[in-house]
Amino acid sequence: MSGWMSYFGGRKDPKATSREAIVTLRQQLQLLEKKEEYLLKKIEEELKKAQANVISNKPAATAALRRKKALETELERLSGTYITLETQVNAIESANFNATTMEAMKKGADALKDIHGKLKIADVDEIMDSIREQIELTTDISDAISNPMNIGVEINDEDLDKELAELEAEKLGEALTGAEPVPSHIPSAPELAVESWTKAEREAEEQRQLRELEAQLAL
């Protein structure tokens, strides 16, 4: 009944048709392979007969060579048929692969169309602006949390300068203790004059001595 339907308006599934064609072609290829093995065996037999009778019975040897030649001709035709059938199988398989690929691509295109159909450029821009605002807000909050508050602590700059000078003097003293005596290049001033130095002059003198000490340590 299905055969009659295929003649009167019925339409078979292309995938089923291609599968049936591939199965039929591969079966025929297997038969050709067996036929090829048979012909090769017969050709070898006729060759051996010709070799055995080439001296003692030349007519028999000639007849064997004729049969061998006929078998070789048939083998050539068989090889051509095999190539043709194999080409058909490859073409059908390639067509099936292309059809499957196109079907997958069409489904992908339809899916993208459905997704994009629910999106509008204005909505996307609004969402992106909202994301940027939230990121900026997060950054501001992180900066506010990470900054020191210093609540209830009054810091005097003069006290900081004094403490810094003491730390520098302590560090310089440690360096001078572990180093060789530093030769003086200027005459020593009277104790009264040294006491009368200003803070800037004392710092300048300490810096000069520190540079000389660093120069000696570098040698």
Summary of the structure (lengths in Angstrom):
residues: 219
radius of gyration: 51.8
end to end distance: 110.8
largest distance: 146.3
contacts: 451
relative contact order: 0.04
helix: 81%
strand: 0%
